[in-house]
Amino acid sequence: MKKFGIFLIAIVLGNFILAQESVKKDELYIQTYAKVAVEEMEMYQIPASITLAQGILETGNGQSILAQVGNNHFGIKCKNDWTGGRMYHDDDARGECFRKYTSAKESYRDHSLFLAERPYYKKLFQLDRKDYKAWAHGLRKAGYATNPKYAYMLINLIERYKLYQFDSLTSDNVDKKLAELYPDTYKSNNSIEKVDESSILLADANTKTVKIDVPKKTTPVKVTAKKVENVKKIAAVKTNNFEFPSSRIRIHPNGKVRYIILRKGDTLEDISKAYHISLNQLKSYNDLLFQDSLVINQKIFLDPKKKKGINKEHIVKEGEKMYDIAQENGISLIELYKRNLMFPGDEPKQGDRILLKGRKS
């Protein structure tokens, strides 16, 4: 009887240790990928809490074969339209085809696009971004996972680790929140954002690779919002061969947000340094987080754009894209899509009426 008691204690203690190890791995996953999840939320309005919970669940806190070998954090299968890297793994059936990525960040972006571009997830984007329970049940109802308890599993993770706190943050505030949540373990260089990306490998459909060089990230400089009347006090700053004096700053009538007009030779990196805005934040303000498609005379905003416009609607001119309309009216691109019940990537036709206020029914 005594031996049985010792055996039982050993089992309980062993299970407790395993549970503690699992919690540590979950927390490390959160510390590593929270900033990427928030950046995706800023771009696509998918709650960061949902993205993180899905990542933890789908990868077994980053330990799954799909995550470690294929950088696939969301269990997304190949589908007919996939032309990227592939790997095969037993899931609902043997040897199923899963998407293989060159980085975890690429997986996070594909997850956002996967939800944003498919019609059966359309209703999710009409939900409140902070209503993680509705999002969790909506994902299950739309068929994201076959497990009938999937929504409750996500909700349990979100509430256990208080992931809902990330739904109210901007990417600039993530490091501070992580340091607050995990004071004994978090270091800012845990974040995937801090990885040295002086060279990135991109895979094509045949999994061949091509190496491209990108500038090393600079440490973002945090500044407080400047009042409009003090704008003229900003000194002219030279970066490389170009000057960015305060006289270039204009004020948009929609919310009095600051912007400049792009000139030949201007780069986002130079603008970022000149006006003391982190590069990622500048891209976020201008809906350019994962692209650098710039044209002369384009508006580049130095503050966040608004969720709605001054005018009720905009009549589409020949050749106008949704991005053009968003920049012209000082409105967030994703909000413009949501307001008009359109998916990211959809474009209007000449003469269409695009709502800047209210919402299409």
C-alpha positions, 0 to 999 in steps of 0.5 A, a space after each residue: 500500500 505504501 509503494 502504491 502511495 509513493 507511485 501515485 505521488 510520483 505520477 501526480 508530481 510528474 504530471 504537474 511538472 509536465 503541465 508547468 513545462 507546457 505553460 512555459 512553452 506557451 508563454 515563450 511562444 506568446 513572447 516570440 510572436 505577439 508583436 507579429 500577431 498585433 501587426 497583422 491585426 493592425 493590417 487585417 483587423 483579425 484579433 491578435 488574441 485569436 491569432 496567438 491562440 490559434 498559433 499555440 493550439 495548432 503548433 503545440 506551442 511551437 513544437 509541432 513538425 509543421 512549425 519546426 520543419 515547415 514554419 506552418 503555424 496555422 495548419 493551413 493545407 495546400 489547396 488548389 491555388 497554392 504554388 509555394 513550398 509543400 510538405 506532407 504530414 498525416 492529419 485527417 488523412 495520411 500524407 496530406 499536403 501542407 503549406 511550407 513557408 520560409 519563415 514564421 512571419 510569412 505563415 502569419 501573413 498567409 493566415 491573415 490572407 487566408 481568412 480575409 480572402 475567402 468568402 466563408 470567413 466574410 462574416 467574421 470581419 463584421 464582428 467587433 475586433 475585441 469580441 474574441 468569443 464571437 471570433 472563436 465560434 465564428 471560425 469553428 462555424 465557418 469550418 476552420 477546424 473539424 474539432 467541435 470543441 475548437 472554439 472553446 479551446 481557443 477561448 480557454 487559451 485566450 483567457 488563461 494567458 489574458 491574450 485579449 489584452 493584445 487586442 487593444 494594443 498597437 505594435 509599438 506597445 507590445 514590448 512594454 506589455 510583454 515586459 509587464 506580463 513576463 517580468 522575469 523572462 521577457 527580453 525584447 530580443 525574444 520577439 521575432 521582430 528583433 531577428 536580424 533580417 540582413 538577409 532573407 530567403 524566399 522560396 518559389 514554387 519549386 522551393 528554389 531560393 533567392 537571396 535578397 539583402 534588406 536594411 537592418 532594422 533600426 531601433 524605433 524612437 518613441 515620441 509623443 504626439 505633437 500638437 498641430 501648432 508646434 509642427 513648425 518647430 521641427 528642425 529640418 533633417 538630412 538623411 542621405 542626400 535628401 532634406 525633410 524640413 518641417 515645411 513639407 508637413 501638411 495637415 489633412 482635414 480628416 482628423 487633422 493628421 499630418 502627411 507629406 507629399 512624396 517626391 522623387 528620391 524619397 524613401 520610407 526609411 529616410 522619412 522614418 528617420 527624419 520624422 522620428 517614426 519607426 519604419 513599421 509604424 510608418 508602413 502601418 499608418 500608410 497600409 504598406 506593412 508588407 510592401 513598398 509600392 510608392 509613387 511620386 505625389 503620393 500622400 505619406 501619413 505621419 499619424 494614424 489615418 481615421 476609420 471614416 471620412 469627412 464626406 459620405 461617399 466617393 465616386 470612383 474615377 477611372 483607374 482608381 484603386 481602393 488604396 488611392 481612395 483610402 489615402 486621398 480621404 485619410 481613411 484606414 484601408 482595411 476600414 474602407 474595405 469593411 465599410 463597403 463589405 469588400 475583401 482586401 484585394 477587391 477593386 471597384 469599377 469606375 462610377 462605383 460609390 464607395 462609402 466613407 461613412 456608414 456601412 453598406 447593408 
